Amino acid sequence: MSERPSVLVAGAGLAGITAACELADAGLKVTLVEKRPFLGGRTYSYVDKRSGVEVDNGQHVFMGCCREYIGLLKRLGVWQKAYLQKRMRVRVIDKVWGESVLQSGALPPPLHLLPSLLRFRSLSPAEKVRAAYAMTRIRSLDRAARRGLDGVTFADWLRAHGQTENAIRGFWNLIVLPTLNGDVTTVSADLALMVFQEGFLRDRNGANVGWARVGLSALLAEAAREYIESRGGEVRLGRSISGMRVEDGRAAISGPDEDAQFIVMALDHRSLLRLLPKPLREEPFFGRIGHLDTSPIVNVHLWYDRQVTDMEFAAFLNTPLQWVFNKSKLWGQGSDGQYLDISLSGAREFAEMPAQEIIDLFVREVQSLFPAARTAELKRGLVVKQRDATFAAHPGVSRLRPSQRTPVGNMFLAGDWTDTGWPATMESAVRSGLMAAQEVLVAAGRAAAGKEVVSAT
């Protein structure tokens, strides 16, 4: 029997973990290398020293349409540590117009959203009719035949289809901002339309909301390590790659496992570019990557001495609050206090604001919306800023996202920023890992006949 092909996977976020698992299952000799002392990449948690509570670096939710991410959790045997709604239900609290609920009904798409849309308090009757009409247009739209959609903003597309500024802000941006990590006026129409098609209009369960019932690191880090090692792979934490060289059209890295036959670079795009030799960075395939911009996410963690709300989570309008997650309830914590996580997407304003100013602002907002918070004691406030949380989904971004196969014969790319057809989500990261692994298997002559390769949509 010939020796197993060897592959180095650099970067142990969701993309790298997925690629390593897929390749280990296919019988390759896998080494997963991560410069930090833990697995998970941008989906990790840690224990806050002052509160003693496990804190996620950000509130990561998924939806029913995220079938590859769900598949990864099931593959690792940790699905029981997550929760997925049986039917999409999202409370929306408008500081001006009051509370509504967006939920999926029993009718077939797109009619399954119509009853809750008609009761949505933030829109006028005429705006509700126009929103329903736009939904039918989105569901039937052939995005592949309309390549120009990536060159315009979703706000411009909505205006061209009869949506008012109030509807754009009070309905469409409610969904676009957290899923694309960018404001409706700044994101590609194509990616935004994809979110609605895949998440809300393909079937009734695509928008069901899911979350981890434990900290992100507790969810899959150890399970991923055990999965890879039990299949003959190796996981090396706290190990950095210092550089790369290319000879005769093949890449070799400086650092651990220099002799690997194949390399999967599952790094963020800026870290990747820093490792590439200068001539490679200047090639068109890699050069365009440098034009990818990033968008920040800020999370505000608040611990109160008592319960201030009984909701699980909610979205907000006409307030600086965007989404609030009751971590005490989502994690099943039974203490008398309460832990809230406020998630702010596209948060350029808050990324530069001092942490205490952010805490003071959102404590006031919580008090204004939840009366019980006015008499509660804030025991701890914490701000976590991810300035480069995702790539910015600006118009034209699709031509900047590279494929998983590169011009270097033995080097492949993975990461939510690569060309998966999805925005920068956990689902995109997992899909990129699967797509990169399949390219490695093709190059190694190990691709299984009839193996379904994850598609971009």
N, C-alpha and C positions, 0 to 999 in steps of 0.2 A: 504494500500500500504506500502511495506517495505521501510525503510529509505534508501536513496541513499548511495551507497558505497562511501567512501571518499578516495581521492588520493592526495598526496603531490608530486608536481613536483619541484625538486630542480634544479635551473639553467634556466634562461630565454633567452638563445640563440635560434637559429632557431629550434634546436631539442626539447628543453623544450616548446617553444611556440606551436610547432606542436602537441606534445603529449597532452598539455593542451587543445588545441582546439578540438582535436579528442575526448578526454575523456569527455569534457563538452558537445559536441554534442551528445554523447552516454548517457547522463543523470547522469554522476557521479558528485559528489561534489568535485570540483577541487580547490586546492590552489597552485598557482604558486609563488615560492619564489626565489628572486634574491638578492645577496649580494650588487650589485651595484645599484645606484639610477636610472637605466634606463634599458629598455629591449633591446635585440638584441645580447647579447654575443659578439662575435668577428665581428659582422656586425653592426657597429654603426658609427655615425658621431657626430661631435661637432663643435662649433664655435671657430675658431682660433682667439684669442684675438687681435693679432696684425693686421691681415688683415680684421677681421670682417666677414670672409667667412666661410661657413659651409664646414668642411673637413671630408671625410670618413677616417676611420682608415686604409683602404686599398681599392684599386680598385677591387670591386667584380663584375665579369661578370658571366653570365650563358649562357647556350646553349639551342637550341631547344629540345635536348634530355632530358633536366632537367624537365620532366613533373610533378614531384611531387612538386618541388619548384614553378613552374609556377602555379600549382594547389593551393598552399598555398596563393600566391598573389591574385588569383581570389577568393578564399574562404574568404579572408579578405576584399575584395572589393577594392583593390589598384592596380589592374593590369594596369589601365590607367596611373599609375605613372611610369611604366616601358616601355621599348621599345625592340622589338625583330626583327631582320632583317628578311625580306621576303625570302632572299636567302643569304647564307654565302658569305661574301666578306671581305677579310683581306688584307690590304696593307702590304707588306714586303719590308723593305728598307735595303739592303745589302750595307754596307759602301764601299765594294770593287767592287761588281758586279752590283750595281744599284738597281732599284725598280722593284718588281714583284707584282702580285696580285693573291692570292689564292681565288678561288671562286667556288661555286657550279653551274654546268650547268644543262641543261635540260635532259641529258641522265640518265638512271637508274644507281644506285650504282653498282660497284665502278667507272663506267665510267664517272659519273657526275663531278669528279675531274680531269679527264684526260686532257681536253683542257688547264686548267690553269697550271697543272703540266708540260705539254710539253713546256710552255712558261716561266717556272720558271728559272730565270737567274742564280741562285746560284748553279745549278747542270749542269753537262755535259750531252750531249745526252745519253750516256751509263748509267749514274746514274739515269736519268729520267725513262728509260726503266726498270731498276732494281727496282726502287721505285714503279712503277706501278705494277710490278710482285709481290712485297712484299705485296702490298695492296690487291691483289686478294687472296694471301695466308692467310692474316689476316682475311679477310671477311669469308672465309670458315673454319677457324680453330675452332675446338671444344675445348674450353679452359677447360671445365669440365672434359674432358677425358685426359687432359694433366696437371695433378696437379704439375708436376715438374717445370712448368713455373714460379711459385712463387719463386723458388730457384735460378733463374739466373737473371742477369740484362738484361734490354731491349737492351742495346748496344751489349751484347754478342749474343742475339737472332738475331739481325739485321745483325751482322757480319756473322753468320752462314747462313744467307739467302741473301748473296751477296751484302750487303750494304757497301759502302766505308766509310772511316772516314769522308770525306767531306760531304757525304750525311747524315750520322748520326748527324753531327753537324749542317749542313746547311739546313736540312729539318725536320728530325724526332724530334730532340731536340727542335725545334721551337714550337712544339705542346706539347711535354712531359713536358718540364720545367714548364710552367704556370699551367698545369692541375694537375700534380702530385707534384708540389712544390719541384722538385728534378731533378738533372741532369740525362740525359739518361744513363750515366755510373753507376748510383747508385740506380736506381729504379727497382722494380720488373717487370719482363717481363709480368707477368699475368695482373697486373693493367694497364700497358701501353697498352697492346693489347686490354683490355676492353675499354679504352678511344677511340681507333680507331674504334672498332667494334660498340660501342653505339653511338659515336659522329659523325663519319664520314662515316660509311659504311652500317649502317642499313637502312637509307633512306636519301633522298637529303636534308632534313631540319634539321637533327640532329645537325649539326655544326653551324647553324645560331646563331649569337652572340647577346646576350641581355644584357641590363644594366638598372640600375635605373636612371630615369630622375630627381631625387631629391636625397638629402642626405639619407644615409641608415636608419638613425633613423626616418627621416620624412616619409620614405617609409612605414614602417609597425608597428613601436612601439606602437603608439596610437591606431591604428586599431586593433592590437592584444589584447591590454588591453580591449578595448570596446567589442570585440568579446567574450572574456572569461567571462567578468563580466555580459554581457547581457544574458548569459546562466547559471547564478547562481554561477559562479566561483569567486574566489578572487585572486587578484594580490598584492603581498607584496614586495615592493622594499626596498633596504637598510636593508634587514634582512638576517642574516647569520645562517647557521647550524653549531653548535659548535662540534657535535660529533654524534656517532651512537652506538647503542648497539643491540645485537642479543640475543634473548631469545626464546627457544623452536622453533628454525628454522625460526623465524620472526624478522624483523628489526624494530627498532623504532629510531627516530632521537631526538637529543637534540636541542631544539629550537622551532620554530613556528610549530603549528599543530602537536604536538607529537603523537596524537592519530589516525593519519591517518591510514586507513586499508591497503593502498597500497602506495608504494613509487617509484617514477621514478627519478633516479639520472641522470640528464642531465648536468653533469659537465665535464670539461676536465679530462683526465685520472689521472693526477697527483693530482688534487684537490680531486678526488674521493678516491684515495688510502690514502691520509692524514686523511680522515674522518673514514675509516674503522677500526674496532677494530683489534689489531695485529693478533689474531688467524685467522681472516678472510683474512687479507692481505697475509697470508702465505699459504692459500689454493691454489691448482693449478689453479683453474678458475681465481682467482684474482691475483695470483702471476705473471702470465705471462704478465699482463697489465703493470707491472713495467718495462718491457724490451722494451716497445715502446719508440722509440726515437722521437725527434721533429725536424722540419725544419723551418727556419725563412723566413719571407717576410719583405722587406724594401720598403717603398714608399717615393719618393722624390717629394714634392709639390713645384712648381715654379710659381710665379706670375710675369708677365711682364706688362710693361706699354702700350704695343700695341700687335697686333696680330703678331705672328711669324710663324704660319702655319695654313692652312685651313683644314687639315685632321681631321677626327673624332678620329681615333686611328690607330696605326700601330705597327707591330712587327719589330724587328731590328736584324741584323746579323753583325758579325765582328766589334762590338762595345760593350762597357759595357752596353749600353742601351738594354733593353729587350722589354718592351712594353711601349708606351707613349699614354696617353689618354688626349684628349683635353676636359677638363671638362667644359670649357666655352661653347663649342658647344654641348656636350652631355647633359648638363643641360639647354640649351637654354638661356644662359646669353647674354645680348645684350650690355655689356659695351665695352669700347674701349680697355681695357686691355685683357690679356689672362691668363688662369689658366691651367697649364699642370700638370698631375700626372704621374710620372714615376714609374712603378711597377717592382720590382725585386724579382723574386722567387728563392728559394734555395740559399738565399743570406747570407751565412755564412761569407763570406769575408766582406760584407758591414755591417753586424750586429755588428762587433767589430770596425769599422772605425769611427773616430769622425765625428759628423754631418756636420761640416763646410767643412771638406775634401770631404765628399760625395757631398755636394752642389756644391763646386768648380769643381769637376770632371764632374758632369753632366751638369753644365752650359756650360762648354767647349764642351762637346759632342753635346749638343743641337745647339750651335753655329756652330759647324763643319758640321752639317747635315741640318740646317735651316738657310740660310744666313740672313734672316730678324732678327734673334735673335742677330746678331753681333752689331746691332745699337740700340737694345731695352734695356731698363733699367730693371734690375731685382729688383722688388720692395720688394719681400719677398721670402725666401726659408725656407722650413720646412721638416724635416726628421722624419718619423714615423717608428719605429722599432717594429716588432712583433717577438720576438726571438723564441717563441713556437707557431707559427701560425698554424701549422698542424702537424699531425704525419708524420714521415719520412717513405716514401713508399719503404723501403729497401727490398731486397729479403728476404723471410721468414716472412714478416710482417703479412701475412694472418693468420698464426697460433697464433699470439699474439692478434688478435682482438676478443673480446668476443661477444657472442650473447646478445640479449636484455634480455633474461630470465636468471636469475642467480640461483645458488644453494640455495639462501635465498628466501623462498616461496613468500614473498610479495614485494620483491625488484626487480626492473627492471632498465636496463641501456639504455640511449640514448646519442647520440653524433656522430659526423662524424667519430670518431675513432672506433666505434663499428663495428661489422661485417655486413655491408650493401652490400658488393661486389663492392662498389664505392670508389674512392679515396676521400681524405678529401676535400670535396666541400660543397657548400650550399645544393646541391641536396642530398648528403649523410646525412647531418644533418637532413633534412626534412624527408627522408626515415627512418632514425633511430627513429625519434619521432613517426611516424606512426606505425612502427613495435613494438616499446615498448608499445604504446597504445593498440594495438591489443592483446598483451600478457596480459596486465592488464585486458582487457575485457574478455579474456578467463578465467583468474583466478577468476574474479568476476562473471562469469556466464552470462555475458552481451554480448558476441560476437554474432553479427547478423548472422543468417543463410545465407550462400552464400556470406558473405562479402569477398571481394577480399583483401587479405593481400599483401602488397607491397613485391615484390620479390627482390632478391639481384641484379638482372640485368634487 
